[in-house]
Amino acid sequence: MNGATLHKTAAEYAEELPGAELEHPFGPDWEVFKVRGKVFMLMTEVPGRPVVILKSDPDEARALRDENRHISPGYHMNKKHWITVEGGDTVDESLVRELVTESYRLVVARLPKAAQPVDPHSYGARVEAAR
């Protein structure tokens, strides 16, 4: 998947998530997706390379970085809890959807129960079951 396709795929999927909103708080070069005011995905270009920055469980983030050369620590974010995904031959639509869903679920789980647009423990289970 190339960088432009990575951005398009991630954005289209993020826009489908319940309660997701797109903002540009850092200017037009940054697309920031939030749920109930909390960031779950950022998109920008890092020296000409389109990237998607997502929240991730620390153990999962480490495993993803070890297994995939197109995944690195979160750009301008906490390196333990965020990952940066670049386009590349090891990044496909399924992986992007899975990572966006997981980032969204992690953020929703930290919201007060009354503010959660979905149950973070079961939402997206069909995505994981399909892999």
N, C-alpha and C positions, 0 to 999 in steps of 0.2 A: 504494500500500500504506500503510495507516495504521500508527501506532506499535505498537499491540497485535499486529497481524498480523506486523509486522517482528520483534518479539521472539519470537513463537510460531514463525515460519518458521526463524529463525536457530537457536533452541534445538533444535527438532526435528531439524534437519539436523546440527548439531554433535554431538548425542547419538548419531548414527549413525556418526560417524567412529571408526575403529579406535583404541582406547586413550584416547579422550576421557573426561574426568571433570568433573563439575560440582562446584564448591566455593563456599562463601560466606565467604571469609576477611575480608571487609570489612563483614560484617553482611548482613541479609536484603535490603537494597536493591540489592545487587550480586551478579549471577550471573557467576561466573568459570569459564570452560572451559579445562581444561589437558590437555596430552598429555605423559605422562611427567614431570609436575611443572612443565611450562613453559606459561605462559599463551599462548593463541592467540585468545581472544575474551572480551570483557567485555560485560555488559549492565546498564544501569541507566536511571534517568530523570534528565535534566538539566533543571532548572526545569520539571517537568511533561511533558517530551518524552521518550518512550522512545528510547533510542539503543543502537546496537551498535558496539563499538570493536574494530577488527581490525588485525592486523599487515599491512603492505603494502610491496612494493618501493618505495623512495623515488621513482623515476621514474614508476612506475605510480600511486603515491599522488598525486603532483602532477597527473598527467593526469586522474585521477578527480575531484580537487577542481576542476580547471578546467572539466571537462565536465558536472559534476552539482552543482547547488546544494544537494542533500541530503547531500553528502559534504564533510566539513570535517576539519581536522587532529585528531589523536587527543586526546580529552578526558583530561586528567591523564596523558598518555603522551608519549613522544618524538614531536614533531610531524612529524619527517621519516619515521619508520618505522611510524607508526600512523595510522589514519583513523577518523573517527566517521561512522556512517551513521544518518540519521534517516529516518522514514517520509515518503513523498511520492509524487507522481504519476510521478516518474522512477525510482523504486525498485520493482522487481518481484521475484518469487520467484527468477527466473533469476539476476538480478544478486546477490541476497543469497547464494544457493548458491555462485556463482562466487567471491565475496569471502571467504566462510567457508572454502571449499576452499583458496584461495590462502594465507590466513593460516595455516591448519593446515599446509600444505606447507612454508611458510617456516620455521615453528617446528620441524617434524620434520627438515628438512634440517640444522638446527644441532645435533641430538642425535647422540651417538655412534652409529655405524652399527648396533651390536648392540642399541641401545635403540629404533631406529626401527621403529614398528609397520607401516609401509608404505614403499615406495620413493618418496621425495618428488618424484622427477623424472618418474615415470609415473603416480602416483596422481591420480585425478581428471581424467585426460586425456579421458575420455568426456564429462565435464561441459563442458570447453572445446570439444570437437569439436561439441557440440550447439548451440553458439551461432551 
